[in-house]
Amino acid sequence: MSTPIIVHDRLQDLFNNLGIPIEQDAEFTVHRLENVHGEVRQSPTFRANYYSFVFLESGHSQYTLDGQQFQAKPRTVYFTNPGHLKSFYLQEKCTGYLVTLSEKFLKQNVHTDVFEDFPFLLAETVPPGYLDADTFGEYQKMVRQIADEYEGNTRYRYRIIGNLFVVLLLKIKDRFWKDYNPLQESDRGSMIVQTFKQDLEKSYRNLANLKALPNVQDYAEHQQLHPNYFSTVIKNKTGKSVNTWINEKTLVEAQALLNNKSMSVKEVAYQLKFSEPTHFSKFFKKHTKKTPNTYRQSLAS
């Protein structure tokens, strides 16, 4: 009998499971690696539903992403996207920074069209970058600024972090994406997942021209696949069903739109293609335990 794969929605869930008590905000966190990776350890295989960025100053480790193994050494920068099967093996004590964040954070604090500007955030796999001392020093300086703002707990810290993160993502795009070869992701399942993620993002960028949000069959037909096969590939590769991906994306977009106080809840509901505002309210409360109005009020607190 195979061991079930554990799914972690937050870094805190992962490390608490490993016996390392840490605290974090749900949407964004920065940790020194030596505080969470202070000893040699090996993780079980798990699925992470968050973005993870590692800036390794010293130490050696290995990590596996969807069965593909990578080596990390001093002055390595690497990142992983949500939905992948991951594991890591720390061969010695490591120092550096570990940054995790959610799509909600990206949409609300970086850019609503963040995936258009930074397409590598939708990629299946991006290999690690091994940098020279000067180049790594640039990344190190930016991450330290982000960590300082995060620790400062000021009123506008997430807006400041969001702007700093844009600079960091531009640096990553310039260094990593120009050498990215999509043919390295030629595995059929990976290409189906990547295309689906891109189609999903395009749907929400093109809401004004849609009569209704695409469903499972629409996304499958776009790739000329049978819906059952398409659904199986997405579930097996990401650990989440197509409908879960759609619901999570709808929720993130709803939260971003509710930040815009000039839009009424009714307007938000119709923009997201709900036939009735009451249907939107029920959907939102089911997934957040709050009504849209209560959520909006909490933003001002």
N, C-alpha and C positions, 0 to 999 in steps of 0.2 A: 504493500500500500504506500503510495507516494505521500511525502510530507506536504501539507497544504502551504501555498505561498501566502505569506503575511503581507498585507497591504498597509502602507503607512501614508496618512494624509499630511503629517507634519514630521519634522525632524525630531521633535520631542517624543513622538510615539516610538520612533526607531530606537533612540538611545535609552529611553526608559525600558524598552524591551531587552536591551543589552545590559541593563543594570547600571546605567549612567543617568542619574537624575539631573535633568536640565529643564529650564523654563524658556519659553519663547512665545512671541506673538504668533498668531495663527497664519498671518500673511507674509511676514518678513522676519528674518533673523540673521545675525552675524555672530559667529563664534570663533575664538582662537582654537586652532586645531589641537594644540597641546592640552586644552581644557576638556576636550571631548574625545581626543585620540591620544591620551597620555600614556598608553601602554600598547604592547603588541597584542593584537586581537584579530579574530576573523569573524565576519558577520555571516549569518545564514543568507540564503537568497531571499530577496524581498522585492516588492514593487513599491516605488515611491511616486506619489501623485503631486510632486512639487518640483520646481526647478532647483538644481543644486550646482553651485559654482565653487571650485576648490582652487586656492592659490597656495601651492606647496613651497614653503621656504626651505625646509630641510627634511630629511628622512626619505625613506623609500616605501612604496606600497604598490599593491596590485589591485585593480578593480576589474570586474567583469560586467559587461553590459550586453544583455540578450545573448549570452554565450560567447561573446567576443572579449578577449582579455587584453588589457592595456597596462603598461608599466608607468608609474609616476615616480619621479625623482626630483631632487632639488631644482627649483625654478620651473616647475611644471604648472601650467594653467589648464584646467579641463572643466567641462560642465556637462550635465545630463538633463534631459527633458522629462516631463511626466510620463508615466505609463510603462516604463521599461522594467525588465527584470534585472536586478542589480545585486552585487555582493562586493565586499572589499576585504583585503587581507593586509594588515599593517605589519610590515617586517621589522619596524623599529619605531621609536617615538617620532612623531611628525610635528612640525611647527608650520604655522601659516594661518590662513583664514578659510573658513567654510561659510558660504552665504547661501541661504535658501529663501525662496519666495514663491508666491502663488501667481496664477494668471490674473486673479483679481487685483493683486498689488500692481502688476505690470499695467493693466488697463486703467487703473485709477491714478497711478502716480508717475508712470513713465509716458505712455501715449496710448490713446484709444486704438490707434492703428499700428500698434507695436510690432505685429507680425509682418506687416508690409515693409516696415523699415528694417526689421531684423529677422529675415526669413529663416536663419539658422535655428531660431527658437522652435521651429516646427520640424526640423530635420530629425531623422531617425537616430543617426549617430554622427557625432563630430569628434574626430580623434583629438587626443591631448596635444597641447603645444609645449615644446621644450624651448625655453627662451634663454637668450644671453642675459648677463647680469644687468646691463643698462635697460633693456626692454622690460625685464621682469620688475625692475625697480619702479618703472612707470606705473605698472598695474598695482604694485604693492602700495605706492603712495595714494592712489585713488581709493583702494579698498580701506586703507587706514582712515581716510577722510570719512568714508561711509560708516565705518565702525565707530568713529568718534561721534558722528551725528546720531547714530543709533543709541549709543550709550548716554548721550546728552539728554534724551527724553524731553526735548523742547516742544513747544506747541506745533511748530511747522516741520518737525523732523522728517516726516515721511515725504513731504513735498520737496524738501532739500535733498533727501536721499534719492528720490525719483529723478531729480535733475542730474545728480552726480552719477546715477546709474546709466543715464543716457550716454554720458561721456564714456563710461566703462564699456557699454555695449558697442559703441562706435569703435573703440579700440579693438575689441574682440572681433568685430565684423571685419575690420581692416586686416587683422593679423590671421584670422582663422578662415574666414569665408572665401577669401580670394583663392585659396588652395583647395577648397572643398570640391570633391568630385562625386556628383550624384550617382555615378555608375558604381561606386563602392557600395551603394545600397540597392544593388540590382536584385537582391532576393525579392521574389514576387510579393511575399507577405509584407515586407517592409515598404515596398512601393505603394501597395494598396493603402496602408496606414498613412503614409506621408501624403498621398493624394487626398485621402479623406480629410485629414487635418487642414490641408490647404482649402479644400472645397468648403469645409465647415466655416472657416474664417471668412472666406469670400461671401458666404451667405449672409453673415451678419454685417458685413461692410456694404451690402447691396440691399438692405432691407426696404428702402424706399421704392425699389423696382419689383418687389416680390408681392404676390397676392397672399402667399402663405409660406411658412418656413418649410424647407425641404424635409422629407422624412427618410426613413431607412431605405425605402425603395428608390427614392429620387437619387440618393447618394450612390446606391449600388448601380443604378442604370447609367449614371454618368461615367462609370468605369466599365460598363458593359458586363456586369457581373450579376449572377443570381443573388437576390437578397439574402437567402439563407447562407450561401457561401461567404458573401461579403460580411455578414454579421458574425460568422464563425471566426473569420480571419481577424477582425477588429477585436473581438473578445479574447481570442487566444494570444494575440500580440500585445495587447495593452491591458488586459485584465478588466476592462470595462466594456459594457455593451454600447452599441451605437446610440441607443436612446439615452443612456447615462451621459455620454459625451454631449449630446444635444441639450439635455436638461442642464448640465453644468455650464455649458456655454451660454444658454439663455439666462441663467441666474447671474453669471458674471456681467453680462451685458445689461441686465435689469438693474443691478447694483450701480453700475457706472452711470446709467441714465438717471437713476434716482438722485444721484449727486447733483444733477442739473436742476436747481430749484425752480427754474422757469418752466419746466415741463410738469404738467399735472400727472397724477397716477394714471388717469384715463389715457392720456397721450402716450405715456410709456407703454401701457398695455397694447394699444393699437399699433404702435411702432414695432413691437415685438410680435405682431400678427396674432394676438389673442382675439378671439371673436367677441368676447365680452370682458370688461374690466374685472368683473367678479371671478372669472376663470383665472385671470392673472393673479389676483389677490390670493386665491386658494393655492395656486402653484407656488407663489412666493412664500406663503406661510408654511406650506408643507416642507419646504427645503431650508428655511431659515428660522422657523418658529416665531417669526414676526410678520406683521402686516406690512405692506409697502409704506404706509404712513408712519408706523412705529419705527421702522428701519430708518426712514428719512429723518425723523426727529432725533434718533440716536446719533446721527452724524454731527449734529450741532452741539452735543453734550461733551 
